[in-house]
Amino acid sequence: MDKSAMFTLTYGLFAAGVEEGGKKNACIINTAIQATSDPMRMHVTMMKSNLTTQLIRKKGSLTVSVLSLDCPLEVVASFGMRSGRDCNKCEGGGFENDSNGNPYLTQNTIAYMSLNVASMIDLGTHNLFICDVIEAEKLGAGQPMTYADYRALKTGGSVAKAADKKTDAPKKKTWVCSVCHYVYDGDIPFEDLPDDYKCPVCGQPKSVFVEEV
Ligand SMILES: Cc1cc2nc3c(=O)[nH]c(=O)nc-3n(C[C@H](O)[C@H](O)[C@H](O)COP(=O)(O)O)c2cc1C
């Protein structure tokens, strides 16, 4: 099986936000998808090891902020490559609360949805939350960022620059964590990393990385 085929699926890029017991937190997800329109339902797939997941399980609700195409990489890194266990990701502001008291992003975001968890499926490493959409608002004009846009930003510095690179230069191989989509960008060639190398974002072993051209 060519696992990199999975990267041809189109995803958006979002921040899942929750407040529980006085702790506000958010993390990047690419797995928010509309399930049905009547009733309006969405589902999100969340790693059990994430603090955000654990808070959502307790609270039973969350927000999904739809990131804009011009969202800086630093914002994605800030919410997607460190845990709220080690820092307060929401201390800088740029949030408002929905009616459940869960934070949603007000910058770099074109819309948000408030979700109440209706049911949860245990997928082993992940929880799949099936949710009722109880609020949804547009926050501004602009295009949503897709996972492909994010990948282009990671490798080219900007979506436009990455698009140029695609046509002008030979394609560079990259290694991507198939669990959390972290893109390895270290100086040591990926093949030369020790066998006990782990994804710095989700802690999965080297073997779950997939070579992407
Ligand atoms: C591009 C990208 C996509 C991600 N998609 C998901 C996802 O769909 N579900 C998930 O649980 N984590 C996903 N993550 C990983 C979390 O954002 C990451 O583990 C974060 O550090 C968790 O923070 P927390 O412990 O504060 O919740 C993604 C990260 C990135 C960079």
PDBQT file of the ligand as one rigid body, heavy atoms in Angstrom, charges set to zero:
ROOT
HETATM    1  C1  LIG A 301      -1.332  20.227   9.972  1.00  0.00    +0.000 C 
HETATM    2  C2  LIG A 301      -1.724  19.561  11.259  1.00  0.00    +0.000 A 
HETATM    3  C3  LIG A 301      -2.866  18.795  11.307  1.00  0.00    +0.000 A 
HETATM    4  C4  LIG A 301      -3.248  18.162  12.505  1.00  0.00    +0.000 A 
HETATM    5  N1  LIG A 301      -4.405  17.442  12.539  1.00  0.00    +0.000 NA
HETATM    6  C5  LIG A 301      -4.821  16.894  13.718  1.00  0.00    +0.000 A 
HETATM    7  C6  LIG A 301      -6.082  16.229  13.811  1.00  0.00    +0.000 A 
HETATM    8  O1  LIG A 301      -6.849  16.134  12.851  1.00  0.00    +0.000 OA
HETATM    9  N2  LIG A 301      -6.440  15.698  15.011  1.00  0.00    +0.000 N 
HETATM   10  C7  LIG A 301      -5.628  15.798  16.113  1.00  0.00    +0.000 A 
HETATM   11  O2  LIG A 301      -6.010  15.304  17.170  1.00  0.00    +0.000 OA
HETATM   12  N3  LIG A 301      -4.436  16.441  16.055  1.00  0.00    +0.000 NA
HETATM   13  C8  LIG A 301      -4.018  16.988  14.887  1.00  0.00    +0.000 A 
HETATM   14  N4  LIG A 301      -2.827  17.654  14.823  1.00  0.00    +0.000 N 
HETATM   15  C9  LIG A 301      -1.917  17.624  15.992  1.00  0.00    +0.000 C 
HETATM   16  C10 LIG A 301      -2.276  18.577  17.144  1.00  0.00    +0.000 C 
HETATM   17  O3  LIG A 301      -2.565  19.879  16.678  1.00  0.00    +0.000 OA
HETATM   18  C11 LIG A 301      -1.045  18.597  18.078  1.00  0.00    +0.000 C 
HETATM   19  O4  LIG A 301      -0.825  17.292  18.596  1.00  0.00    +0.000 OA
HETATM   20  C12 LIG A 301      -1.154  19.620  19.207  1.00  0.00    +0.000 C 
HETATM   21  O5  LIG A 301       0.151  19.846  19.727  1.00  0.00    +0.000 OA
HETATM   22  C13 LIG A 301      -2.055  19.154  20.352  1.00  0.00    +0.000 C 
HETATM   23  O6  LIG A 301      -2.066  20.161  21.348  1.00  0.00    +0.000 OA
HETATM   24  P1  LIG A 301      -2.801  19.986  22.766  1.00  0.00    +0.000 P 
HETATM   25  O7  LIG A 301      -2.063  18.894  23.524  1.00  0.00    +0.000 OA
HETATM   26  O8  LIG A 301      -2.672  21.331  23.403  1.00  0.00    +0.000 OA
HETATM   27  O9  LIG A 301      -4.199  19.576  22.494  1.00  0.00    +0.000 OA
HETATM   28  C14 LIG A 301      -2.437  18.310  13.659  1.00  0.00    +0.000 A 
HETATM   29  C15 LIG A 301      -1.280  19.111  13.619  1.00  0.00    +0.000 A 
HETATM   30  C16 LIG A 301      -0.921  19.730  12.435  1.00  0.00    +0.000 A 
HETATM   31  C17 LIG A 301       0.312  20.591  12.405  1.00  0.00    +0.000 C 
ENDROOT
TORSDOF 0
